[in-house]
Amino acid sequence: MSSESGSVTRSEVVCVTGGSGYIGSWLVCLLLRRGYTVHATVKNLKDERETKHLEALEGADSRLRLFQIDLLDYDSIVAAVNGAAGVFHLASPCIVDQVQDPEKELLDPAIKGTDNVLTAAKELGVRRVVVTSSISAIIPSPNWPADVVKGEDCWTDTEYCKQKGVWYPLSKTLAEKAAWEFSKEKGLDVVVVNPGTVMGPILPPGLNASMLMILRLLQGCTDIYEDFFMGSVHVKDVALAHILVYENKSASGRHLCVEAISHYGDFAAKVAELYPEYNVPRLPKDTQPGLLRAKTGSKKLMDLGLQFIPMEQIIKDSVESLRSKGFIS
Ligand SMILES: NC(=O)c1ccc[n+]([C@@H]2O[C@H](COP(=O)([O-])OP(=O)(O)OC[C@H]3O[C@@H](n4cnc5c(N)ncnc54)[C@H](OP(=O)(O)O)[C@@H]3O)[C@@H](O)[C@H]2O)c1
């Protein structure tokens, strides 16, 4: 079976790094549903919390292989990528607070890990690599002209990140830059997806950073992260975005992947309105002064056929999943 682009055979083998994670699990799920054979990477094959939910997916018994990798161990990556026509590189540490050693915990695995994955892909003749970057590689960018919408042209200010000690955006920005540099120098076909804050149904047993954020809000946490825009996006849309940019040969460059950009205060107010039974705090409405609203921020993905699930449904799917998994009652 071929895609619209005519270049992708859906029975082919693809590799998903970070396959055990929140977004990775949904991507593996959708790829299996589409007929692909998937090499998914996990950090520890012996840990059932990383493997069981993947092994339970439809098609997993015959078309899923799990590989243990460490992003800093090139040979482990080669074994996972070997035989794959395409690679989706999602694995990256997602620690947004309490970083003790930024170099070791975030920057090295993100940047050297990307380099290792792309080197393996090039060596093994992979056709296209989809790299999962983030809206965090687009903002914070405080020196961007105030009257110009921040989109795929805009890059996070790395000096500002260092000054403020915000290491996760720095890790995503430097990793994405490394990917573009590699692509240019070595001639590897790379496409990038830049998701906002990803929410929706949870497949793994544990919670990732973005679902923890909405859980904290439901529990009454009043933290407002400086420069934190709510670029909400449904986890299934993020997984689909990866597949669309992989399958459509014409897709190129960065792809901002958000359904809506809102003030964090407005997002919290929406959660409170939908779920008055929880202790959602009232936050200032204007949490990011000067925020510009763009209705078609993710136009590139919309043009590829992605119809984004609206924010209200994203919130409902998130809360229902947090409830059914027992994170809130
Ligand atoms: N969630 C969001 O809102 C969001 C938004 C924009 C971009 N992203 C990006 O999307 C990707 C997936 O994020 P997620 O939300 O799905 O987070 P997640 O659930 O924490 O997934 C991260 C994955 O990376 C793996 N990983 C981390 N460090 C590794 C290492 N040193 N060696 C091998 N594997 C390693 C993790 O393995 P373990 O499970 O074993 O730790 C996990 O499978 C990341 O690149 C993240 O930056 C996420």
The ligand as an ORCA input file, in Angstrom:
! r2SCAN-3c Opt
* xyz 0 1
  N       5.243     16.321     25.787
  C       5.358     17.514     25.253
  O       4.583     18.435     25.568
  C       6.408     17.775     24.201
  C       6.346     18.972     23.480
  C       7.284     19.222     22.491
  C       8.269     18.299     22.208
  N       8.334     17.135     22.926
  C       9.397     16.185     22.576
  O       8.808     14.955     22.227
  C       9.692     13.882     22.545
  C       8.975     12.856     23.403
  O       8.494     13.503     24.566
  P       7.407     12.858     25.544
  O       6.525     13.940     26.007
  O       6.810     11.663     24.893
  O       8.326     12.489     26.786
  P       8.652     11.089     27.484
  O       7.415     10.335     27.730
  O       9.508     11.452     28.654
  O       9.508     10.356     26.391
  C      10.895     10.558     26.224
  C      11.487      9.295     25.665
  O      12.897      9.449     25.491
  C      13.579      8.357     26.103
  N      14.884      8.779     26.584
  C      15.188      9.841     27.362
  N      16.516      9.875     27.616
  C      17.054      8.806     26.987
  C      18.380      8.288     26.880
  N      19.409      8.887     27.492
  N      18.577      7.167     26.159
  C      17.540      6.556     25.557
  N      16.262      6.988     25.602
  C      16.020      8.103     26.325
  C      12.671      7.977     27.265
  O      12.947      6.685     27.733
  P      12.401      6.274     29.202
  O      10.901      6.230     29.092
  O      12.993      4.956     29.448
  O      12.906      7.333     30.139
  C      11.302      8.096     26.603
  O      11.000      6.968     25.827
  C      10.907     14.526     23.231
  O      11.903     14.735     22.273
  C      10.345     15.864     23.720
  O      11.348     16.834     23.878
  C       7.423     16.854     23.918
*
